[in-house]
Amino acid sequence: VACLIRVPSEVVKQRAQVSPSSSTLRILSHTLYHEGIQGLYRGYKSTVLREIPFSLVQFPLWESLKDLWSWKQGHVVDSWQSAVCGAFAGGFAAAVTTPLDVAKTRIMLAKAGSSNARGNVLAALGGIWRTQGLPGLFAGVVPRMAAISLGGFIFLGTYEKTRQLLL
């Protein structure tokens, strides 16, 4: 459900990043005029297909790391320790799902009518593999890991602190 909001903003953001001379409003109106509402939702399926495995890695790893740290120190982790676990879990999940993120980005930025614009994640991954190999599939892995690790630290640490205050 969050992707219903996230995907259109991501499409406009990514197109603005590759076309910095165009305003956000111009990119939005251009997309709607030339592609319709479907243009704003290009990459919806690939975004969902990235988010599900990401969450299936991040959250169980976060909980496992908190349990391990709690066991080692003999008491429940503090919120800052939970934040550290969240940063590691987020960074790891980001790393292993980077190929799905690269495919999603290619789909969102593809020219209307091109093969990538159809949104086939496996075809996009195959094309990246054939033309760029493993480095292409992991393009941007370090900044993605850094950003998501920071987010995991802040969001999961804040979540844990709020949970501790409320319970």
C-alpha positions in Angstrom: 0.0 0.0 0.0 2.9 2.4 0.8 4.1 1.9 -2.8 0.9 3.5 -4.1 2.4 6.8 -2.9 6.1 6.0 -3.0 6.2 4.8 -6.7 4.9 8.0 -8.4 7.2 10.2 -6.3 10.1 7.9 -7.0 9.4 8.0 -10.8 9.3 11.8 -10.8 12.4 12.0 -8.5 14.5 9.6 -10.7 13.5 11.4 -13.9 14.5 14.7 -12.3 17.8 13.3 -11.3 18.6 12.3 -14.9 17.1 15.5 -16.3 18.1 18.2 -13.8 17.2 21.1 -16.1 13.5 20.2 -15.9 11.4 21.2 -12.9 9.5 18.6 -10.9 6.1 20.0 -12.0 7.3 19.8 -15.7 8.4 16.2 -15.3 5.1 15.3 -13.6 3.0 17.0 -16.3 5.2 15.6 -19.1 4.8 12.1 -17.7 1.0 12.4 -17.4 0.6 13.9 -20.9 2.8 11.3 -22.7 2.1 8.2 -20.6 -0.9 8.9 -18.5 -1.3 7.7 -14.9 0.4 4.4 -15.9 3.6 6.4 -16.4 3.6 7.4 -12.8 3.1 3.8 -11.7 5.7 2.4 -14.0 7.9 0.2 -11.8 5.1 -0.5 -9.2 5.4 -4.2 -9.6 9.2 -4.1 -9.5 9.1 -1.9 -6.4 6.9 -4.3 -4.6 9.1 -7.2 -5.8 12.1 -5.4 -4.2 10.3 -4.4 -1.0 9.1 -7.8 0.0 12.5 -9.6 0.0 14.1 -6.5 1.5 11.6 -6.7 4.5 12.0 -10.5 4.7 15.7 -10.0 5.2 15.8 -6.8 7.3 13.2 -7.5 10.0 14.1 -11.1 11.0 17.8 -10.1 10.9 17.2 -7.1 13.1 15.2 -9.2 15.6 17.9 -11.9 15.6 20.7 -9.4 16.1 18.8 -7.8 19.0 18.2 -11.3 20.6 21.9 -12.2 20.2 23.1 -8.9 21.7 20.6 -9.3 24.5 21.7 -12.8 25.2 25.4 -11.8 25.2 24.9 -8.9 27.7 22.3 -10.6 29.8 19.5 -8.0 29.4 17.3 -6.5 26.7 19.1 -4.2 24.3 18.8 -0.4 24.8 17.3 1.6 22.0 20.7 2.7 20.7 21.8 -0.9 20.5 18.6 -1.7 18.6 19.4 1.2 16.3 22.9 -0.4 15.6 21.2 -3.7 14.8 18.8 -1.9 12.6 21.6 -0.2 10.7 23.4 -3.5 10.1 20.2 -5.3 9.1 19.1 -2.5 6.8 22.6 -2.4 5.1 22.7 -6.1 4.6 19.2 -6.2 3.2 20.0 -3.3 0.9 23.1 -5.1 -0.4 21.4 -8.4 -1.2 18.4 -6.6 -2.9 20.4 -4.2 -4.9 19.9 -6.1 -8.2 16.1 -5.7 -7.7 16.6 -2.0 -7.1 18.7 -1.6 -10.2 16.1 -3.4 -12.3 13.4 -1.2 -10.7 15.3 2.0 -11.6 15.9 0.8 -15.2 12.2 0.1 -15.5 11.2 3.5 -14.1 13.6 5.4 -16.3 13.0 3.4 -19.5 11.7 5.3 -22.6 8.0 4.7 -23.1 7.5 1.7 -25.5 10.9 0.2 -24.8 11.3 -3.4 -23.5 12.2 -2.2 -20.0 9.1 0.0 -19.9 7.0 -3.1 -19.9 8.1 -3.7 -16.4 9.4 -7.3 -16.7 11.8 -7.6 -13.8 13.5 -10.8 -15.0 14.0 -9.4 -18.5 15.5 -6.2 -17.0 17.9 -8.3 -14.8 18.8 -10.5 -17.8 19.6 -7.4 -19.9 21.8 -5.9 -17.1 23.6 -9.3 -16.7 24.2 -9.6 -20.4 25.5 -6.1 -20.9 27.2 -5.3 -17.6 27.6 -8.5 -15.7 27.7 -8.7 -11.9 29.0 -5.1 -11.5 25.9 -3.8 -13.3 23.6 -5.8 -11.0 25.2 -4.2 -8.0 25.6 -0.7 -9.3 25.2 1.8 -6.5 25.4 -0.8 -3.8 27.6 1.3 -1.5 25.5 4.5 -1.4 22.3 2.3 -1.2 23.7 0.5 1.8 24.9 3.7 3.4 21.5 5.4 3.1 19.5 2.4 4.2 21.8 1.7 7.1 21.4 5.3 8.3 17.6 5.0 7.8 17.6 1.7 9.7 19.6 3.2 12.6 17.2 6.2 12.9 13.8 4.5 12.2 14.3 1.2 14.0 16.1 2.9 16.9 13.3 5.4 17.2 10.7 2.7 16.9 12.4 0.7 19.7 12.7 3.8 21.9 9.0 4.7 21.4 8.0 1.1 22.0 9.9 1.1 25.3 8.4 4.4 26.4 4.8 3.2 25.6 5.1 -0.3 27.2 
